[in-house]
């Protein structure tokens, strides 16, 4: 997740991406993302095993900003919000 100017990068893990993106966008939970207005999904990976997901989260969090930017750019060069249109699921 990032903010509108792409100045903050947040990495997290969830078992329900749709629900978690909704929580970020509506600031339903007071957290890092609500404080820094991170409500744009620019990258995600899917795992069948939660332990693999947590290991990947730790790996990504330990990387520097350039590595995170390179990863996002490899799939989403314009840093578009990949969750555009998802909110209708919750209305």
N, C-alpha and C positions, 0 to 999 in steps of 0.2 A: 504494500500500500504506500501511496505517496500523497503529497498535498498538491494543490493546483499548480504551483510553480516548480514542482519536482525537487524541492530543496531538502525534503526529509524522506528517508526510506525506512519503512517499518517492515519487519519480517515476523511472521507468526505462524502458528500451526492450529488447525481446527479440524473437527470431524464433520462440520457442516458449513461449507464455504458460502452458500447462499445466505444462510442465517447470519454468519459472521460479517459478511460484507454489509448486509442490511444494518447490523448493529453499529458498524463503523460509520456508515453514511448518515444514520440518524442520531449518532452520538448517544445511543441507548446506554452505553456503559462508559463511565468516566475512566479514561485510560490515556496512555501515551498518544494514541491516535486521535482521540477527541481533543486533547490539549494542543496538538500540532496540526489539526485539521487534515489528517490523513484519511481521505475517503475515496481515493482513486486506485482501483485495482489495476496494476500494470504488469503483473507477472504472477503465475501460480504453477504449482506442480501437484500432481495427484499421486497418492500412494495407497496401496491396499493394506499395508501394515503400519500402524501408528508409530511403532518403534523406528521404522525407517524414516518416517516423516519427521520425527523429533530429531533424529540424527542429522538429517538434511538441514533442518532449521538451525541447529547448532553450527553446522558447517558454514552455512550462509551468513549467520550472524558474526562469525569469527573473521570473515573476509573484510577487506577494506572497501571503501565506497566505489572505487574504480571497478573492482571485480563485480560488485552488485550492478553497477550501471552497465557493464559489458554484458552481463547475463540478461538484463532487461532488454537491452538493445538487440540482442541476438534473436529475440522473438517479437519485440514490440518497439520498433525503431522510433516511432513517434510518441511513445508513452501514452497511447490512447487508454481510456478507461475500459478495460475488458468486461466490466460488469454493466455497461450501459444496457438498459432495457431489462435488467434483472429484477428491479424493484416491483414490477407489476405482480410478481409472485406473492407479495406480501400485502397487497391492497385488497 
